[in-house]
């Protein structure tokens, strides 16, 4: 029979504190450090050993997470380069022609956001998708909040929770559980299908209800404005942009 000790309860308390800090969008680094010290102090009953555990935990986390950190850095740098050269705009622009009404705009911008997020993660994808497709979605009758909901659910929700292409998120779970990444990805498929269908369909129904009741006041295209990152589209010709717009997703797909 497993016996719960003081260490288990302290660990649980600090997990709850970390979750509360994340919900309130506060930095949880200090909470983690204090938690490590307290657990080490109870375990070793030595103040010097508990202080040393802080540095040992940093070294261990770097050892375990360094490959993931490098992947994140490379992907973030790549997304910046694509935005600056205008390649990202070439990637997304063709899809804007299909947005004729709010229904197509919601599901279209969501699915495109999900696909782009699989390759570049949601945060960079917001800049790539938002600058090009949100104005088009607003012109088609979709409220700005509707575009934001679609981008968030499909990007930070479905794409980030599965991360099938870059596989940084499932790698963290796999390393913690001591199992292959492929097992985590396979196990997440039924969960993400159910979660994705329920959240996106429910959100769209509630959005349409608010639009019908007049709760949401849509902006016109001319009223919409968004700061876009600086670009220098003269660096590459249109042909090279089209070439890289096809090549980069293709290379990602081959790698997967």
N, C-alpha and C positions, 0 to 999 in steps of 0.2 A: 504493500500500500504506500502510495506517495504521500509524504508528510510535508505540508507547507510550513515554511519557516518565515522569520522576520524579513529575510532577504527577498522572498517572493512577494510579500505584501508591499515592501518599499518599491520594488520594481514595478508593481501594478500601479501604485500611487503616482509614480513619476511618468508612467505611460499615459495615464489620464491627464496629468498636468501638461504633458507635451501636446496631447490632442487638443486640450483647451487653448493652449497658446497658438496652435496652428489655426484653430477656428477663429480666434480673435486676430489672426494675422500678426502675431508677435514673434520675435526671435526666440527660438527655444534652445539655443546653444548653451546658455548659462544653466538652464534647467537640467540639460543632459549632463553637464560637468558636475553639478551638485549631486545628481543621482548616482553617477559613477563613484564619486568620493564616499557617499554614505554607504553604498553597497560594499565597497572595498573596506571601509572602516569596520562594518559589522562582521565581514568575513574574516579579516586579518587581525582585527582589534589592535591595529597599529596605525598611528597618524602618518608617519613617514611612508609606510607602504601604501596607504590610501592615496597620498599625494602623488606617489610614483605611478599609481594606476591611471592617473589622468594622462600622463605622457605615453604609457603603454597602450591605452585605448586609442590615442591619436595615431600611434604607429600602426596598430592593428587595422584601424579603419582605412588608413592610406594604403596599406598592403592589399586590403580586400577591394577597395573602391577605385584605386588608381586607373585601371583599364577603363572603367565606366566614366570617370572624370575626363580622361583623354578623349573618349568618344564624344562626350558632350561638348568639349572644347572644339573639336574638329567640325562637328555638325553646326555649332553656333557660328564658327568662322565661315563655313561654306554658305550658310544662309545669308550672312552679311554680304559676302562676295556676290551672290546671286542677285540680291536686292540692289546693290550698288551698280552693277553692270547692266541691270535691266532684264536679265535672263528670266527672273521670276515672273515678271510681267508678261513675257512671251509665253511662259508655261500656262498661265491662268486665263489670259485674255480670250482665247477661243471659246471658253465655257460661258462667257457673259452673253453670247448671242442667243443662248437657249432660254434665258430667263424672261418669260413673257407675262407671268402672273405671280401672285404671292405664293401659290402652292409650289410651283416649280422653283421659285427663288429660295424658299425655305429649305426644301430638300436638296436642291442643287448646291446651294452655298454650303450646306452641312456636309454633303458627301465629298465635295471638292476639298473642304477644310480637313476632313478625315484623311483623304488620300495624301494631301500635302503634309499633314501632321505626321503621317507614318514615315515620311522621308526626312523631315526637318524639325519635328516636334511642334506642339501647338503654339508656344510663345512666338517663335519666329514666323510661324504660319499665319498668325493673326495679322502681322504687317503685310505679308505677301497677299493674302486673300482679301483682307479688309480694304486695302487701298484701291483694288481693282473691282471687286465684286459687290461690295456694300453699296456704293452709289447706284449700280445697276439694279440691285435688289430693291432699293428704295424707289427707283423709277418705276419698277414693276408693281408697286403697291405694298411691299412688305415693310412693316415698321422697322425702325432701326433696332429696337429692342428684340424684334423677331430674328433679325440677322445675328445679333449678339447671342441669343439663345441657341440658335442652330450651330454657330461656330464653337460655342462652349461645350455643348453636349457631344457633338461629333468629334471635336478636337481634344479638349482636355478630358472629356468623358471616355468615349469609345476608343479613340486612337491611342491616347496616353496610357490607358489602363491595359491595353493589349500590347502595343509597341512591337508588332510583328516584324518590322523591317530592321530597325536599329537594335532592338532587343536589349536595351539598357535596363529598362524597368523590370522585365521578367528575370534578367540576370541577377538583380539584387535579391529577388525572392528565391531564385534557384540556389544561389550561393548560401543564403541563410538556412535553407532547408537541406542542403547537401544533395540536390538532385539536378539532372541535366536541364538546361533551359528549355529544350524541346518539350519536356514533360509539363512544365509550367504553362507553356503556350497552348498545348493541347487541352489541358484542364480548364483553361480560361475561355475556350470557345463557346461552350453552352451557356456559361454565365454571362458573357458579354453579349450574346445574341438576345437573351431574355432581357437583360438590363437595357440594352440599346433600343429594342423595340418598345418596351414599356415607357422609358423616359422620353424618347423623341416623339412618339405618337401622342402621349399625354400632353407634352409641351405644345405640340401643334394644335391639338384640340382646344386647349385653354387659350392659346394665342388667337385662334379664329373666333372664339367666344368673346374675348375682349375687343377684338376688332369689330365684331358685329354690334356689340353694345356701345361702341364709341368710347370705350375706356382709354384706348390708345390713340394718341394723336400723331399721325405720321408726318414726317418731314417731307418737303419737296426736295427734288434733286439739287436745286440751287442753294437750299438752306443747309444741306449737308456739307460738312467740311471736316477734314481729318488731316493731322500732321503726318506727312510721309517722309521717310528717311531720305536723306540727300542721295542723289544718284548721279552717275556720269555715264549716260548711255552711249556716248561717243566712243567709249573704249573698245567696243565690239561692233562689227557690222551686223545688219539684220540676219544675214545668212549664218554667221557664227552663233548668234543668240539662239536661232532656231535649232542649230545643230546641238548645242549644249543643252537646250531645253528638252530634247529627246534623249540625248546620250546619258545625262545624269540619272534620271529615273530608271532608265534601262539597266545601267550598271548596278544600281541598288537592287533591282529585281533579280538580276543574275546572281548577286552576292547572297541574297536570301535563299 
